[in-house]
């Protein structure tokens, strides 16, 4: 059975789909596509059904040579059971996710993605939506760092991979 990761931001058009696609790229390069499954969601319903933001797609393509795929969806309580690890882009997303787990049953599954960063010191992935090109580039670079370390961690801790 595949190890399932869910990346979560606010609207699911910038940060979380980038994390999903960066991780899929790294997973594919590692030959683990059958063992690790990635998805993304947003805590809000603002952009349900939308494709990833074109500025974010341009940054991911320029830096990593990948195209961002997917359609925005909203985080649901059932995601707690359907995923092994839920990775929030910032503290507000983290709190919003945990607020849907009132009895605390799934708290250990929820983490901040920047906890996996090795070369970057930011503790949250900033929302680039209202910023310029550099903000989008920063998000891609942060997520390359975090997802690379996350993949290493999964390979060490999941014996069935």
C-alpha positions as CSV (number, residue, x, y, z in Angstrom):
1,X,0.0,0.0,0.0
2,X,1.3,3.5,-0.9
3,X,2.3,6.1,1.7
4,X,0.0,9.0,1.2
5,X,0.9,12.7,1.6
6,X,-1.4,15.6,1.6
7,X,-0.1,19.2,1.2
8,X,-2.4,21.9,2.4
9,X,-2.5,25.7,2.0
10,X,-5.3,28.3,1.9
11,X,-6.6,28.2,-1.6
12,X,-4.8,25.2,-3.2
13,X,-3.6,27.1,-6.3
14,X,-0.1,28.2,-5.3
15,X,1.8,26.6,-2.4
16,X,0.2,23.2,-1.9
17,X,-0.1,22.2,-5.6
18,X,3.5,23.2,-6.0
19,X,4.5,21.0,-3.0
20,X,2.5,18.2,-4.5
21,X,4.1,18.5,-7.9
22,X,7.6,19.0,-6.6
23,X,7.2,15.9,-4.4
24,X,5.8,13.9,-7.3
25,X,8.9,15.0,-9.3
26,X,11.3,13.9,-6.6
27,X,9.4,10.6,-6.0
28,X,9.4,9.8,-9.7
29,X,13.2,10.5,-9.9
30,X,13.7,8.1,-6.9
31,X,11.6,5.4,-8.6
32,X,9.0,5.4,-5.9
33,X,5.9,6.4,-7.8
34,X,4.1,3.2,-6.9
35,X,5.0,3.6,-3.2
36,X,4.3,7.3,-2.4
37,X,1.1,9.1,-3.4
38,X,0.7,12.9,-3.2
39,X,-2.3,15.2,-3.3
40,X,-3.1,18.7,-2.2
41,X,-6.0,20.7,-0.8
42,X,-6.9,24.1,0.5
43,X,-8.5,25.1,3.8
44,X,-10.8,27.5,2.0
45,X,-13.3,27.0,-0.8
46,X,-12.1,30.0,-2.8
47,X,-10.7,28.3,-5.8
48,X,-12.4,24.8,-6.0
49,X,-11.8,23.3,-9.4
50,X,-9.2,25.9,-10.5
51,X,-5.8,24.9,-12.0
52,X,-2.6,26.0,-10.3
53,X,-1.8,29.7,-10.5
54,X,-0.1,30.6,-13.8
55,X,2.7,32.6,-12.0
56,X,3.4,29.6,-9.7
57,X,3.4,27.3,-12.8
58,X,5.9,29.6,-14.5
59,X,8.2,29.6,-11.5
60,X,8.1,25.8,-11.1
61,X,8.9,25.4,-14.8
62,X,11.7,27.9,-14.8
63,X,13.4,26.5,-11.6
64,X,12.7,22.8,-11.8
65,X,11.5,22.2,-15.3
66,X,8.1,20.8,-14.2
67,X,4.5,21.7,-15.1
68,X,2.1,22.0,-12.2
69,X,-0.9,19.7,-12.6
70,X,-4.1,19.4,-10.5
71,X,-7.4,21.0,-9.6
72,X,-8.0,22.9,-6.4
73,X,-10.2,21.1,-3.8
74,X,-11.0,21.8,-0.2
75,X,-9.6,19.9,2.8
76,X,-12.2,17.5,4.3
77,X,-12.4,15.7,7.6
78,X,-12.1,12.4,5.6
79,X,-8.6,13.4,4.6
80,X,-7.4,12.6,8.2
81,X,-8.1,8.9,7.5
82,X,-7.1,8.9,3.9
83,X,-3.6,10.3,4.3
84,X,-0.6,9.2,6.4
85,X,0.9,12.7,6.7
86,X,-0.7,16.1,6.2
87,X,1.7,19.0,5.6
88,X,0.5,22.5,6.2
89,X,2.2,25.4,4.5
90,X,1.9,27.9,7.4
91,X,0.7,28.1,11.0
92,X,-2.8,29.4,10.1
93,X,-3.3,26.4,7.7
94,X,-2.0,24.1,10.5
95,X,-4.5,25.5,13.1
96,X,-7.4,25.3,10.6
97,X,-6.6,21.7,9.9
98,X,-6.3,20.8,13.6
99,X,-9.6,22.6,14.3
100,X,-11.4,19.9,12.2
101,X,-9.9,17.2,14.5
102,X,-11.7,18.3,17.7
103,X,-10.9,15.1,19.7
104,X,-7.2,15.2,18.7
105,X,-7.2,11.7,17.1
106,X,-5.1,12.8,14.1
107,X,-2.9,15.6,15.5
108,X,0.2,13.5,15.1
109,X,-0.4,13.3,11.3
110,X,-0.3,17.1,10.8
111,X,3.0,18.9,10.4
112,X,4.4,22.1,9.0
113,X,6.2,21.5,5.7
114,X,9.1,23.9,6.7
115,X,9.9,21.6,9.6
116,X,11.7,19.6,6.9
117,X,13.7,22.4,5.5
118,X,17.5,21.9,5.7
119,X,18.9,24.9,3.8
120,X,16.2,27.5,4.4
121,X,15.4,29.0,7.8
122,X,11.8,30.1,7.2
123,X,9.3,28.3,9.5
124,X,6.4,28.9,7.1
125,X,5.9,29.0,3.3
126,X,4.9,32.6,2.5
127,X,1.8,33.0,0.4
128,X,3.1,34.6,-2.9
129,X,-0.4,35.3,-4.3
130,X,-0.2,39.1,-3.9
131,X,3.5,39.4,-4.5
132,X,5.9,39.5,-7.4
133,X,7.9,36.9,-9.3
134,X,10.5,36.6,-6.5
135,X,7.9,35.4,-4.1
136,X,6.9,32.6,-6.4
137,X,10.5,31.6,-6.9
138,X,11.1,31.6,-3.2
139,X,8.2,29.2,-2.7
140,X,9.5,26.8,-5.3
141,X,13.0,26.8,-3.7
142,X,11.7,26.4,-0.2
143,X,9.5,23.4,-1.3
144,X,12.4,21.8,-3.2
145,X,14.4,21.9,0.1
146,X,11.5,20.7,2.3
147,X,10.3,17.9,-0.1
148,X,13.8,16.6,-0.6
149,X,14.3,16.2,3.2
150,X,10.8,14.8,3.6
151,X,11.5,12.2,1.0
152,X,14.7,11.2,2.8
153,X,12.7,11.0,6.0
154,X,10.0,8.8,4.5
155,X,12.6,6.5,3.0
156,X,14.3,6.1,6.4
157,X,11.1,5.6,8.4
158,X,8.8,3.6,6.1
159,X,10.2,0.1,5.9
160,X,7.8,-1.1,3.2
161,X,9.2,1.4,0.6
